[in-house]
Amino acid sequence: MKKATQQQTKTHNTRLITKTIYDAGPISRAEIARLTHLTRTTVSDLVAELMEDGLVEEIGYGPSEGGKPPTLLSLVEDSRHLIGMDLANSQFRAAVVNLRGRIQHCLVRPVDDLDGQAALDLVYELADELVASTEGSRLLGIGIGTPGLMDARRGVVRRAVNLDWQDLPLGDLLEARYNLPIYIANDSQAAALAEYTFGASKDGSNLVVLKVGRGVGAGIVLGGQLHYGDGFGAGEIGHVTVVEDGQACRCGNRGCLETVTSSQFMIRRAQAIAQSDPHSSLHRFALAPEKITMETLLAAFEAGDPALGAVIDEVGHYLGVAAANLVGALNVRRIVIAGSVARFGPALLEPIVREMACRSLQTLAEETRVEISDLGPDIVILGAAALLLSHELGLS
Amino acid sequence: MKKATQQQTKTHNTRLITKTIYDAGPISRAEIARLTHLTRTTVSDLVAELMEDGLVEEIGYGPSEGGKPPTLLSLVEDSRHLIGMDLANSQFRAAVVNLRGRIQHCLVRPVDDLDGQAALDLVYELADELVASTEGSRLLGIGIGTPGLMDARRGVVRRAVNLDWQDLPLGDLLEARYNLPIYIANDSQAAALAEYTFGASKDGSNLVVLKVGRGVGAGIVLGGQLHYGDGFGAGEIGHVTVVEDGQACRCGNRGCLETVTSSQFMIRRAQAIAQSDPHSSLHRFALAPEKITMETLLAAFEAGDPALGAVIDEVGHYLGVAAANLVGALNVRRIVIAGSVARFGPALLEPIVREMACRSLQTLAEETRVEISDLGPDIVILGAAALLLSHELGLS
């Protein structure tokens, strides 16, 4: 708890009004006053400042409720821009995003063997180009989502194995270079914030995103806030054991969730199928087992390959184990599956829901909705942008 | 977000000062002003009100810092009383507690075969006696911790299997009878709040209590607040599967954590040992296998029975599985074991820590401290009291 000063109260109320227009607009000043319990005078004064700042505009008139029709206010979604970056293991993606999460300009670069300084240089290259592209518009800052452990408060990448970064003060480096606010989160955490801010469903303030791609992790939003954990490692469920004496994992333990649910696991399983079965439909979509990609798997799955169905079922089984753990611990009613593995859709959801139901308290499992994210491959970019929206404007 | 009115600001600041005196007292007005960033005048005015209300008193002088020595303020810990109740499966415990969690008067009644209205009558009987015993002192209300699913907001017991309560509006019933504020939480959730408020360690605002007795559940405090979950079922990890195709559980699923870690599980295991081994030390402490209790187990364990060591190790193993799940999901750095099973102390902690380390990300596990609660059998009573402290005074 902190004491409330006049300036804090004003900032608080300005954010409250901005958020109300963002969430409920187009909206009249009277309606804002009603929703926020602020006086009409306060609303009018602060709206005037927001309009002067270009963040809000009058866009027309609402239906009259007896008197003259009320003027409707709306957020100017292109009045500010945000840069979101997804420093994933296989490629870096970066984009300029507007206040509604619409992507204006997106860059994708393979990372391949880049690491250390070379990987950092690629971050600079992408940011340079995007910052230059936004010239003339107001840039709120740069948000970054990256696999591995972050210290979100200090903007330090504690450890990103694939990029060979250890205790890299990425936040400070970028802030010094661009003189802009920089926010960094783990990619799964960013994905959860994206889902909360820009996702299809708006009900509830708690949700978990299970991001399943090359890496596997969860992002947890509780009470509308990202839960980072004491060491910013909340959601690192990809490295929790789900198979007794299972396969060795890159983390040093055995049988981690990641070893039996990641895209790499699915590709390896598919390769084994292709090698052992000369009639596998996978041969129609890949020249050789080692050429199999997630695209091949999707094509073969859509062609109805039953062997692939079994692989998806296995992955779903273990994601259901993870979902049951989350339901038991957190009792969140919404679990969203994202990442490349989510592209298998309902076929993946079915085993997840089935396992969740028989591995956690029935009442709680029944009340939990599991769904596929509709934010697609840009989810981490959008989450990185949502970090900025949340910190800089109090939106999200 | 809500707008801040003058009255809200005053309430906020009063609570802030009370909390500062509670946490940091004895303390001078100047020091309160420094810690809270409130002006000295505001502090003096609000302290005067708190003193008039009997909640705060001047208790002497601190060391001079040049001028005249500052008057020190302290909370009057007996200025208010709280009633805490633990409606456990085997017995109801209820007590009058002061503001520091000191138990003044405690009642314990066996529940045995009571259920439905008879169980409710026992709650009334205990509360009647305790309310009467506090006559003349100011009672803040009644807090209740009980196994099963609660709707903490509405004070409704959604389901308490052993008491045969379903959708019982316990909060409303007690409020009507006593005209006092009533707060209800699940027993594990209450235990977590007790540990947070009255426990040995004061560092950090996140912790998990694993309460392991007849029932098994977790209570989760995040950011200093109890996390209830969307359906108030957060922490119901006792009914998450940890053994594939394990033993049937009363919840309808198989292999739940509770089936391999509860006190009943330990007693059944000990009974099997006693039945199969005529030389078991258990025979020294119980007349017959069916007479074995947790007390017998503790006595045999203290006498060094190796078979019992193996049972404790097994229980610890599965609690370690649960701990790894919690570390992965939440990255809390403090996990506290409470409940009757916690009485096995270090022998139980060792396998928990071992399993946690090899079943979750090493960096996170290493940073997580697992410890035994020192609040003993009163932990739920204290947690129920802490619910009141938190809601009524903003303490905790």
Interface residues (C-beta under 8 A of the other chain):
Chain A: M1 K2 K3 A4 T9 H12 N13 R15 L16 K19 T36 H37 L38 L149 R158 R159 G204 N206 A218 I220 L222 H227 Y228 G229 D230 G231 F232 G233 A234 G235 E236 I237 H239 V240 T241 C251 G252 N253 R254 V321 A324 N325 L326 V327 G328 A329 L330 N331 V332 R333 C358 R359 S360 L361 Q362 T363 L364 E367 G394
Chain B: M1 K2 K3 A4 T9 H12 N13 R15 L16 K19 T36 H37 L38 L149 R158 R159 G204 N206 A218 I220 L222 H227 Y228 G229 D230 G231 F232 G233 A234 G235 E236 I237 H239 V240 T241 C251 G252 N253 R254 V321 A324 N325 L326 V327 G328 A329 L330 N331 V332 R333 C358 R359 S360 L361 Q362 T363 L364 E367 G394
